[in-house]
Amino acid sequence: MKTKPEISPVMHELATYISRVGKRPLPPPVREKTKHHVLDTIAAMVSGSKLLPGEKAISYIKTQGGTAEATVIGSRVVTSAINAALANGMLGHADETDDSHAPSLTHPGCGIVPAALAMAEREQASGSAFLRAVAAGYDVGCRMTMALHAYDFREVGHSTHTFGPTFGAAVAAGSVAGLKYDQVRHLLSYTAQQTSGISCWMRDAEHIEKAFDFGGMPARNGVAAATMVAHGFTAVEDVFAGERNFFIAYDESKRIGKAPQPEKLVEELGTRFEVMNTNIKRWSVGSPIQAPLDALLDLIRANDIRADDVKKLVVRVAHQGANTVNNRDMPDICMQHMCAVMLLDGIVTFESAHDEKRMKDRKVLDLRSRIELYGDDALTRAMPSRQGIVELTLKNGRELRHHVKAVRGTSDNPMTRAEVDEKCFHLLAPILGKKRARLLCDTVWTIEDVSSMRALRPLLRA
């Protein structure tokens, strides 16, 4: 007789929750916030389809064939859910437009939303089921890297940006597929086996591997785990406990002085929704640049500052952020360049954040030479709050300083539905046209009325 496997309390609670969450209505504020992140990620995917990582992803998937299950956004390709998740995940992080979750050090949307969308098309799931799956993905994916001590975990070389979203994508895809309690446990085991990533992604000069690491790989692996288990694959019954389990394999206590905390996976599960703690970017640039741009815009508008007035600009952010965005070769992840653009234009747009030719413009380079970036101890201690300080010295001798503690779009200073809609419409319209962009936005805001997510296909094609 086959012995009944011993299941740990954490696995039992987590698998029970995931297996039931697809039928559990979301509280109205959570439902609304989840829509914000769905639309924000779809807009990132559509705009990303015309950027280099997106173009590479689409052209690659065109060579792969696959059963016609899900749409590759920004194209006419319909392929397997696994292939579509890979491509759309890369589109979602083709640049720095997508959302981020500071406590877990992840970009949840670019991995979770493409996985849920591909699986929802495959299963012809309703808009409500899709939305609940996305929220569940954020809940589990974000908790995973927090259980591993996200910031310390990254410092020793692991990529939190792949670990968390891979679990989030799997949970979202598994929820859409309607996996039962036993199947969910197997889903988590296949997910654990596919979880990987090292944080050298920051050295990727063209953002192609980074798009794969952050979005494509998590979405693909999550959907693969869900479809295999739905097909009948069995697995280890509890990958989070027992001999050689996931948390033993990734126990970095000898290096960081902290053991993993598996109990974090179920802490306040069902009452604390991590999508509510996730940030939407006001600006289509790297996360460390958000606060300085907010601060700079406030100073420009309050004091009628023009670029010619500026003698010197000092920018201060956390050390980690300064290292990531210091004099980079890509405009949207270069602090000095984006601050120069803000001073010259009085605003930053998606187009200006991606104008590589402008990085050689004389006016930009002249102003950039007057901008200094420093890592700051106090701002580092304030993490995961991504704060920023700008200190302007004008040619007339006047000195101005502004410290942004809560970036617009963060959980402490969230964007309104109207602001999210405006951002997304302007990302969508140049590619889809104004009429289709408007219809897509309106459809997401009323996604509960969608009986099958395949209905979105005509709105997502180029």
VMD Tcl script that draws the C-alpha trace (Angstrom):
set ca {
  {0.00 0.00 0.00}
  {1.25 3.45 -0.92}
  {1.98 5.49 2.19}
  {0.38 8.89 2.49}
  {3.05 11.59 2.11}
  {3.81 13.83 5.05}
  {2.96 17.41 4.16}
  {4.35 20.35 6.13}
  {1.96 22.96 7.55}
  {3.36 25.62 5.19}
  {2.82 23.49 2.11}
  {-0.65 22.43 3.25}
  {-1.79 26.00 3.83}
  {-0.21 27.32 0.65}
  {-1.51 24.57 -1.63}
  {-4.98 24.81 -0.11}
  {-5.05 28.54 -0.72}
  {-3.83 28.32 -4.32}
  {-6.27 25.53 -5.19}
  {-9.22 27.62 -3.97}
  {-8.20 31.17 -4.86}
  {-9.60 31.01 -8.39}
  {-13.14 30.91 -7.03}
  {-12.65 33.42 -4.24}
  {-13.82 36.98 -5.07}
  {-11.23 39.68 -4.61}
  {-12.00 42.56 -2.24}
  {-13.02 45.59 -4.37}
  {-9.84 47.64 -3.68}
  {-7.68 44.62 -4.57}
  {-9.68 43.95 -7.71}
  {-9.24 47.57 -8.78}
  {-5.49 47.62 -8.07}
  {-5.00 44.33 -9.92}
  {-6.61 45.91 -12.98}
  {-4.10 48.75 -12.74}
  {-1.23 46.27 -12.92}
  {-2.79 44.19 -15.68}
  {-3.25 47.25 -17.89}
  {0.18 48.60 -16.98}
  {1.83 45.29 -17.93}
  {-0.15 44.93 -21.16}
  {0.92 48.45 -22.11}
  {4.53 47.51 -21.34}
  {4.19 44.44 -23.57}
  {2.67 46.34 -26.47}
  {5.25 49.13 -26.32}
  {8.00 46.56 -25.78}
  {7.06 44.75 -28.98}
  {8.81 47.52 -30.94}
  {11.98 47.56 -28.84}
  {15.00 45.36 -29.50}
  {14.32 42.66 -26.84}
  {10.70 42.47 -27.98}
  {11.62 42.23 -31.65}
  {14.12 39.46 -30.89}
  {11.53 37.56 -28.82}
  {8.86 37.77 -31.53}
  {11.22 36.77 -34.34}
  {12.50 33.83 -32.27}
  {9.04 32.50 -31.44}
  {8.05 32.75 -35.12}
  {10.63 30.00 -35.75}
  {9.26 27.71 -33.05}
  {5.85 26.72 -34.37}
  {3.63 25.34 -31.64}
  {-0.03 24.51 -31.10}
  {-2.19 27.61 -31.58}
  {-3.13 28.39 -27.97}
  {-2.14 31.98 -27.19}
  {-1.24 35.27 -28.83}
  {2.20 36.81 -29.06}
  {1.37 40.45 -28.40}
  {2.28 42.97 -31.07}
  {2.32 40.31 -33.78}
  {0.04 37.98 -35.72}
  {1.60 34.90 -34.13}
  {-0.59 32.43 -32.24}
  {1.49 29.68 -30.67}
  {1.66 27.41 -27.64}
  {0.97 28.94 -24.25}
  {4.55 28.22 -23.21}
  {5.99 30.01 -26.24}
  {3.60 32.94 -25.90}
  {4.47 33.34 -22.22}
  {8.18 33.45 -23.07}
  {7.76 36.09 -25.77}
  {5.25 38.23 -23.90}
  {7.34 38.11 -20.74}
  {10.30 39.50 -22.66}
  {8.07 42.16 -24.19}
  {6.90 43.12 -20.71}
  {10.45 43.89 -19.60}
  {11.83 45.03 -22.95}
  {12.60 48.25 -21.12}
  {11.84 49.82 -17.74}
  {8.11 50.51 -18.14}
  {6.77 47.64 -16.00}
  {5.88 47.50 -12.31}
  {8.07 46.62 -9.33}
  {7.65 45.32 -5.77}
  {10.30 46.80 -3.51}
  {10.12 44.49 -0.44}
  {10.62 41.39 -2.59}
  {13.06 43.03 -5.04}
  {11.07 41.80 -8.04}
  {9.24 43.05 -11.12}
  {6.15 40.86 -10.69}
  {3.99 41.93 -13.62}
  {6.30 41.05 -16.51}
  {6.44 37.41 -15.40}
  {3.01 36.88 -13.86}
  {0.65 38.69 -16.24}
  {2.03 37.04 -19.44}
  {1.78 33.62 -17.80}
  {-1.79 34.19 -16.65}
  {-2.76 35.66 -20.02}
  {-1.29 32.78 -22.04}
  {-2.95 30.20 -19.81}
  {-6.26 32.10 -19.85}
  {-6.26 32.08 -23.65}
  {-5.41 28.39 -23.69}
  {-8.20 27.54 -21.26}
  {-10.65 30.18 -22.57}
  {-10.91 31.40 -18.98}
  {-13.07 34.33 -17.94}
  {-11.76 37.78 -17.14}
  {-12.63 37.27 -13.47}
  {-10.66 34.02 -13.27}
  {-7.72 35.71 -14.98}
  {-7.78 38.64 -12.57}
  {-7.89 36.40 -9.49}
  {-5.02 34.34 -10.85}
  {-2.88 37.43 -11.36}
  {-3.51 38.62 -7.78}
  {-2.60 35.17 -6.45}
  {0.61 35.22 -8.47}
  {1.66 38.49 -6.87}
  {0.84 37.10 -3.42}
  {3.02 34.00 -3.71}
  {5.78 35.30 -5.97}
  {6.53 38.32 -3.79}
  {6.39 36.30 -0.59}
  {8.89 33.79 -1.98}
  {11.85 36.15 -2.19}
  {10.88 37.82 1.07}
  {11.11 34.35 2.64}
  {14.67 34.18 1.27}
  {15.59 37.69 2.58}
  {15.46 39.35 -0.82}
  {18.13 42.03 -0.52}
  {20.70 39.79 1.15}
  {19.85 36.98 -1.26}
  {20.64 39.21 -4.22}
  {23.85 40.52 -2.67}
  {25.33 37.00 -2.62}
  {24.61 36.61 -6.34}
  {21.11 35.17 -6.77}
  {18.52 36.92 -8.93}
  {15.40 37.72 -6.93}
  {13.93 38.98 -10.20}
  {13.72 35.42 -11.49}
  {13.05 33.47 -8.29}
  {9.92 35.34 -7.19}
  {8.22 35.85 -10.56}
  {8.78 32.22 -11.54}
  {6.70 31.08 -8.57}
  {4.22 33.88 -9.19}
  {3.82 32.88 -12.83}
  {3.33 29.23 -11.92}
  {0.70 30.03 -9.32}
  {-1.17 32.30 -11.74}
  {-1.06 29.71 -14.53}
  {-2.01 26.91 -12.13}
  {-4.96 28.88 -10.82}
  {-6.26 29.51 -14.35}
  {-5.86 25.81 -15.11}
  {-7.95 24.95 -12.04}
  {-5.35 22.70 -10.45}
  {-6.49 20.81 -7.36}
  {-4.74 20.58 -3.99}
  {-2.50 17.59 -4.87}
  {-1.71 19.08 -8.27}
  {-0.72 22.41 -6.75}
  {1.87 20.69 -4.60}
  {3.30 19.08 -7.73}
  {3.15 22.43 -9.53}
  {5.31 24.00 -6.83}
  {7.82 21.18 -7.12}
  {8.22 21.60 -10.88}
  {8.51 25.33 -10.32}
  {11.24 24.90 -7.72}
  {13.21 22.71 -10.13}
  {13.07 25.44 -12.78}
  {13.92 28.35 -10.50}
  {17.32 29.85 -11.17}
  {19.07 33.09 -11.92}
  {22.17 35.07 -11.02}
  {22.25 38.82 -10.59}
  {24.90 39.54 -13.23}
  {21.94 40.47 -15.48}
  {22.85 44.10 -14.73}
  {25.83 43.73 -17.07}
  {23.54 43.04 -20.06}
  {24.19 46.01 -22.35}
  {21.22 45.52 -24.71}
  {18.56 44.48 -22.15}
  {17.80 41.28 -24.12}
  {18.99 38.77 -21.53}
  {17.57 40.98 -18.78}
  {14.15 40.85 -20.48}
  {14.43 37.07 -20.54}
  {15.62 36.86 -16.93}
  {12.93 39.16 -15.52}
  {9.95 38.25 -17.67}
  {10.45 35.61 -20.35}
  {12.00 32.85 -18.28}
  {9.66 33.17 -15.27}
  {6.56 33.29 -17.47}
  {7.69 30.37 -19.62}
  {8.73 28.18 -16.70}
  {5.57 28.93 -14.74}
  {3.33 27.98 -17.65}
  {5.43 24.89 -18.36}
  {4.99 23.71 -14.77}
  {1.23 24.30 -14.89}
  {0.66 22.60 -18.24}
  {2.76 19.57 -17.32}
  {0.89 19.02 -14.08}
  {-2.46 19.61 -15.79}
  {-1.43 16.90 -18.26}
  {-0.90 14.46 -15.41}
  {2.74 14.80 -14.40}
  {3.33 13.86 -10.77}
  {6.15 15.13 -8.58}
  {7.68 15.45 -5.13}
  {4.83 15.98 -2.70}
  {6.42 18.76 -0.61}
  {9.36 20.57 -2.13}
  {9.51 23.04 0.77}
  {10.15 20.47 3.54}
  {12.02 17.23 4.13}
  {15.34 15.99 2.81}
  {17.13 18.24 0.30}
  {14.21 20.62 -0.01}
  {14.10 24.02 -1.72}
  {14.90 26.03 1.38}
  {17.86 23.81 2.26}
  {19.22 24.22 -1.26}
  {18.99 28.00 -1.04}
  {19.94 28.43 2.61}
  {22.48 31.27 2.57}
  {22.65 31.66 6.35}
  {26.40 31.10 6.42}
  {26.93 34.08 4.13}
  {24.13 36.44 5.16}
  {23.58 35.36 8.75}
  {19.88 34.67 8.23}
  {18.14 31.37 7.55}
  {15.25 31.19 5.08}
  {11.79 31.69 6.59}
  {9.32 29.35 4.82}
  {6.53 30.59 7.08}
  {6.68 33.92 5.23}
  {5.04 32.16 2.27}
  {1.75 31.98 4.14}
  {2.02 35.01 6.40}
  {-1.30 36.90 6.20}
  {-2.11 35.02 3.01}
  {-5.61 36.00 1.95}
  {-5.66 39.20 3.99}
  {-2.50 41.00 2.85}
  {-2.53 41.27 -0.92}
  {0.91 42.02 -2.34}
  {-0.46 43.68 -5.47}
  {-1.49 46.49 -3.11}
  {2.20 46.89 -2.18}
  {3.44 46.91 -5.77}
  {4.59 50.06 -7.54}
  {3.61 51.35 -10.97}
  {6.20 53.51 -12.67}
  {5.23 57.04 -13.53}
  {8.29 57.27 -15.75}
  {9.44 54.61 -18.25}
  {12.92 54.46 -16.75}
  {14.84 52.35 -14.24}
  {13.46 52.28 -10.71}
  {16.35 54.21 -9.07}
  {15.68 57.13 -11.46}
  {12.01 57.53 -10.51}
  {12.45 59.59 -7.33}
  {15.04 62.00 -8.77}
  {12.80 62.69 -11.79}
  {9.85 63.36 -9.46}
  {11.99 65.72 -7.41}
  {13.45 67.46 -10.43}
  {10.04 68.01 -12.03}
  {8.72 69.54 -8.80}
  {11.66 71.97 -8.66}
  {11.38 72.87 -12.34}
  {7.69 73.68 -12.10}
  {7.84 75.43 -8.75}
  {10.77 77.67 -9.70}
  {10.42 78.02 -13.49}
  {13.85 76.50 -14.04}
  {15.38 76.11 -17.49}
  {18.39 74.04 -18.45}
  {20.47 77.17 -19.10}
  {19.94 78.21 -15.46}
  {21.70 75.14 -14.09}
  {25.31 75.30 -12.93}
  {25.35 71.90 -11.19}
  {22.98 69.09 -10.26}
  {23.79 66.54 -7.55}
  {21.62 63.43 -7.34}
  {21.62 61.09 -4.35}
  {20.02 57.63 -4.20}
  {20.75 54.34 -2.43}
  {24.16 52.85 -3.19}
  {22.63 49.90 -5.03}
  {20.58 52.21 -7.25}
  {23.56 54.44 -7.98}
  {25.59 51.44 -9.09}
  {22.81 50.28 -11.40}
  {22.12 53.56 -13.25}
  {25.45 55.39 -13.19}
  {26.46 56.59 -16.68}
  {24.92 53.63 -18.47}
  {24.90 53.29 -22.27}
  {21.10 52.93 -22.49}
  {19.08 56.14 -22.05}
  {16.28 54.78 -19.86}
  {18.67 53.34 -17.29}
  {21.15 56.22 -17.22}
  {20.54 58.64 -14.35}
  {22.63 61.51 -15.69}
  {21.09 61.33 -19.15}
  {17.49 61.20 -17.97}
  {17.98 64.11 -15.57}
  {19.51 66.12 -18.41}
  {16.51 65.32 -20.61}
  {14.12 66.37 -17.84}
  {15.91 69.70 -17.46}
  {15.95 70.34 -21.21}
  {12.38 69.26 -21.98}
  {10.64 69.95 -18.69}
  {9.21 66.40 -18.85}
  {10.24 62.83 -19.69}
  {8.20 60.81 -22.20}
  {8.45 57.20 -23.39}
  {9.95 58.50 -26.63}
  {12.58 60.66 -24.98}
  {13.51 57.85 -22.58}
  {14.28 55.61 -25.55}
  {15.95 58.06 -27.91}
  {19.46 56.61 -28.15}
  {20.62 59.18 -30.70}
  {20.03 61.90 -28.16}
  {22.70 60.44 -25.92}
  {25.20 62.04 -28.37}
  {23.41 65.40 -28.58}
  {25.73 68.28 -27.63}
  {23.20 70.03 -25.41}
  {22.47 66.81 -23.53}
  {26.16 65.99 -23.12}
  {26.98 69.51 -21.94}
  {24.28 69.38 -19.29}
  {25.13 65.80 -18.36}
  {28.71 66.91 -17.58}
  {27.25 69.07 -14.80}
  {25.32 66.21 -13.17}
  {26.86 64.13 -10.39}
  {25.40 60.92 -8.94}
  {26.23 59.59 -5.47}
  {25.21 56.63 -3.40}
  {23.90 57.77 -0.02}
  {24.16 55.86 3.26}
  {20.89 57.19 4.69}
  {18.95 56.45 1.51}
  {20.44 52.96 1.46}
  {19.17 52.39 4.99}
  {15.73 53.58 3.86}
  {15.46 50.74 1.35}
  {13.20 49.16 0.14}
  {11.78 52.68 -0.09}
  {13.43 54.04 -3.24}
  {13.96 57.63 -2.17}
  {15.92 60.29 -3.99}
  {17.46 63.70 -3.31}
  {18.32 66.34 -5.91}
  {20.43 69.37 -5.13}
  {20.40 72.13 -7.75}
  {22.90 74.95 -7.91}
  {21.82 77.69 -10.31}
  {24.11 80.10 -12.14}
  {22.69 82.99 -10.14}
  {23.98 81.36 -6.96}
  {20.64 80.07 -5.75}
  {20.61 76.55 -4.25}
  {17.56 74.28 -4.25}
  {17.05 70.86 -2.68}
  {14.19 68.38 -2.83}
  {13.91 64.99 -1.11}
  {11.27 62.63 -2.52}
  {10.37 59.95 0.02}
  {7.32 58.47 -1.70}
  {7.61 58.23 -5.48}
  {4.40 58.77 -7.42}
  {3.03 55.33 -8.28}
  {4.41 53.58 -5.21}
  {2.16 51.98 -2.61}
  {2.70 55.04 -0.37}
  {1.72 57.45 -3.16}
  {-0.32 55.45 -5.69}
  {-1.42 56.64 -9.10}
  {-5.14 57.03 -9.72}
  {-7.05 55.02 -12.30}
  {-7.03 58.12 -14.53}
  {-3.25 58.45 -14.25}
  {-2.67 54.76 -15.03}
  {-5.08 54.99 -17.94}
  {-3.30 58.05 -19.32}
  {0.12 56.42 -19.06}
  {-1.05 53.22 -20.72}
  {-3.05 54.88 -23.47}
  {0.02 56.87 -24.52}
  {2.09 53.68 -24.62}
  {-0.54 51.77 -26.60}
  {-1.77 54.36 -29.11}
  {1.37 54.73 -31.26}
  {1.31 50.99 -31.99}
  {-2.37 50.01 -31.87}
  {-3.90 53.30 -32.97}
  {-5.99 55.54 -30.74}
  {-9.30 53.73 -31.31}
  {-7.99 50.26 -30.47}
  {-5.88 51.58 -27.59}
  {-8.96 53.19 -26.08}
  {-10.97 50.00 -26.50}
  {-8.22 47.89 -24.91}
  {-8.01 50.19 -21.88}
  {-11.78 50.16 -21.46}
  {-11.88 46.36 -21.79}
  {-9.35 45.90 -18.99}
  {-11.27 48.28 -16.72}
  {-14.37 46.07 -17.24}
  {-12.58 42.75 -17.51}
  {-15.14 41.03 -15.26}
  {-17.51 41.21 -18.24}
  {-15.14 39.20 -20.46}
  {-16.38 35.62 -20.73}
  {-13.29 34.33 -22.55}
  {-9.87 35.97 -22.55}
  {-9.53 35.01 -26.21}
  {-11.79 37.98 -26.87}
  {-8.76 40.22 -26.29}
  {-6.81 38.74 -29.21}
  {-7.91 41.27 -31.84}
  {-6.94 44.10 -29.48}
  {-3.44 42.77 -28.85}
  {-2.27 42.13 -32.40}
  {-0.08 44.59 -34.27}
}
mol new
graphics top color blue
foreach p $ca { graphics top sphere $p radius 0.5 }
foreach p [lrange $ca 0 end-1] q [lrange $ca 1 end] { graphics top cylinder $p $q radius 0.2 }
display resetview
